Amino acid sequence: MIIDVHTHLNNYHEEKVSSINECLDSLEASMAKSGIDQAMVLTSFKVTPNRPSTASVIEAIDGRDHLHAIAGISFLHYTHNDLREIGDYLRSGLVKGLKLYPGYEPFYPNDSRLKVLYDMAVEFDVPVMFHSGDTYAPTGRVRYSHPLHLDDVAVDHPEMKIVICHVGNPWIKDCMEVVYKNKNVYADISGLVLGDFTDRFEKYMKGQLEEMILYAGEPAYLLFGTDWPISTMNSYVKFMAQLDLPQEKKELILWKNAAKLFKIPV
């Protein structure tokens, strides 16, 4: 069993616009090829011809019980109507979590404007995922996406479940401390590479993650994710196989932690 907690139906090569259904077909083909059973589909903080809305993703994955939506939210532009729509999706179980994009948008995660979203996440007991670390776009501002900023959020909202995406890369040690200190904080390993891992970088990241687990203990906080289509699923599955961990700990990362956190019946 493998659950990928971090995929998208976005077009990242904007000179070629694929339809949402074409992206969905590619996602499912990649999952089948890589042996991935379930996936969380994250929407963006903005809606464009290249980035489908949460409503569009929910409609597209309807009837596909192996796919689950995570609602991306814009800090700068969310409206009262957006909150009502997201609340309805959470109430009906159509959305399994929320995603915010500090770094891509200029805000710190402890901004008071977000309290209403955090209260909603606690009320419906869903995790809030945060972009963390380097940004895919050079226009991002990484001072907003440092994982240490999420320590404030974890302390102020101890009942809210937090996911630090990309293990805060390149600030993996700082992510390690936030995860170790706060029992309501998780991290996913997605988006560590563009495309496939090279042998050299795979060896480097293997050491980083093994050090994180050695420091922070039993990896009940770590989640398998790829950031497909930015990163390839096959390469990530191979990377997991290289980790020097007992099989039971790999299974925590590969699916058990995600199934519990996102309430996925498996």
N, C-alpha and C positions, 0 to 999 in steps of 0.2 A: 504494500500500500504506500502510495506517495501522494501528498497534498501539496500543491504549489500555491503558496499564499500570496503570490505577487505576479500577476500577469496583466496585460493591457490589450485592448482592441484598437489602439491608436496607430496612426500612420506616422512613422518617424522619418520617412523619406518623402518629404512633402511635394516633390515633383511628381510623384505617382500616388494618386488617391485611390485606395481600395475601399470598397463598400464594407460596411460593418459585417455583412454576411460572409464576404470573402475573408476578412480578418478572422472571423469565428471559425470558418472551415480550416484556415491555416493553424489556428490555435489547437483545434481538436486533432488535426493530423500530427502536429508536433507532440501533443500529449500521448497519442497512441504509439508513436514511434519511440518515445522515451520511457514508456511504462508509467506515466503519471495518471493517476485515477481521478483526482478532483483538483479544481483550481478556483481561486478567488480572482475575479476580474475587477480591477480597479479603474474607476473613471477619473478624468482629469479635473483640474481646478478651473478649466475653461472649456467651452464647447465651440468647436470649429468643424469644418468639413473633415478634418483629420483626427478629431477627438470627439467621439460620440458622447452624448449626454447620459446621465444615469438612467433616465427613462428609456432611452433607446437601447441601452445594454440590457436592462431588465426585460424589455420586450423581446430582444434577440435571443436571450438564453432561456426564455420561457419553455418549460417542458424538458430541459436538459438538467437533470438532477445532479449532475457532476460539476456544474458550474454555479458560482455564487457571486453576487454583486457586492462591491464595496463602493460607497458613494464618495466621490471626490468633491471637495467643497472649496470655494474661493474665499479666502479671508477678506479680500478687498471688496468683493462684489456680492456676497450672499445677501438675500433679501428675506423678508418675512414669509413670502410665498415659498421660497426655497426651504425654509425651516419646516413649514407645514407639509410640503411634499416629502421631505426626508422623514419627518415624524410618521407620516402615513406608511411609508415603505418599511420603516423599522417595526411599526405596530403589526404589519401584515407579514413580517418575516421575509420580505423581498430583498432586504439589504442586511448584510451580516456584519457591517462595520462602517466606519467613516475614515476618510483619508484627507490629511492636510499637507500642504506643500511649502513649508518654510524654506527659504532659499530661492525657490522659483518665484515666490511672492515675498515682499519685504516685511516680515513680521516675526516677532518672537512668540513661541508657543504659550507663554504665560500671559499673553495680552488678555485683558478683561473682556474684550469683544467676543472671545471664544467660550466664555463661561456657559452660555446657553447651549452650545453644542456639547460641551462636556457634561452638563446636567442631563442632556438627552441620552448621551451614551451610557451614563450610569443608570438612568431610568430603564432603558431597554437592555442593559447588560451586554453591550457590544464593545469591542475594542476600538480605539482610535489609533490609526496608523499615521506616522509622521515621516515625510521625507527627511533624510538626515545625511550629512556628509556632502560629497562632491555633487555637482549638478551636471546633468547631461548637456544642458545648454550653457555656453560660455557667458550668457547674459545673467545667469543666476548670481546671487550674492550669498556666499557660503558662510558669512558671519552669522546669518540667521539660522543656519541648518546644523550648527554644532550640537552633538548629542547631550552635552552638559546642560543645555537650556531645558531639556526634558526632565531634569531632576526637580526643578521648581514645580513643574506640572504634576509630577508623581507625588510630591510631598503635599501639595495643596489639594489634590484630588485622589486620596488613597484608595477610593472605591472604584476608580476608573482604570480600566486595563489599557495599557499603552504599548504600542509596537514601534520600536526604532527601526526604520527600514534601512537596509544596506549595512547593518551593524555600524552605522556612523562612519563608514569608510571615507577618508583615511584615519579618522580618530577612533580606531577600534578599541584602544585601551580606555579611552574616556567612556565609550559605550559600555565596556566591560564593567566599569565602576558603577555606572548608573543602574545597570541590570542587577549587579551584585547587591547593591544597597537597597533597592526598592523592589519589593516582592510583587508589585503590580505592573512591572515593566518587562517586556519581551523584546526580542530583536529578530529580524529576518536577515538571511544571508544573500538577499537578491542583489542584482545589479553590480556585482563586483568586477565585471568585465564586459567589454563590448564584443559581442559575438562569442567565440570560443575562448576557453582558457588556453594559454600557452603553457608548456611544461614548466617553464621557469616561474611564471606567475602563479600557477596552480600550487607549486611547492611552497611559495612564499605565503599564499593565503591559507594553505593547510596549516602551516606553523602558527599563523595568527589566530585561527579559530581554535586550535588545540590549546594554545596558551590561554585563550579566553575561558574555555571550559575548565582548565586546570585551576584558574583563579576564581571563577564564579561558581564552580561546583556543578552538581548534577544538571544537565542541560534541559531542564523543564521550561526554560525561558527562550529557547532557540528554535526558530522556525525555518523550514526549507522554503525558499522562494527563488525565482529565477530573474524576474523583470522581463520575461518574454514580451515582445520580440527583440528587445535590445540585447539580451543575452540568450544563448541557445540552451534549450532544455537538456539535450543529450550531453553537452559539456558539463552541465551542473550535476547531472546524475552520476557521471564519471567522477567528478570532483568529490562528491559525497562518498563514493566507494573508496577513495584514497585516504579518508580521514582515519587516523589511528585511534579508533574508538570501538568498544564492544558493540555487538549488533543491537542489544537492547537500548543503548544510548543513541545509536543511529536511528532507530525506529521512533524514539521520542522526537527527534528533529524532523524526520521525514514525514510523519503524519500524526502521531499521538498528541503532541502538544497543540497542533492546529485544530484537530478534531475537537478537543476539549475547549479551546479558546473561542472558536467560531461556532461551536455547537453544531458540528457536522455529523449526522448519523452515518456510521460506517459499519 
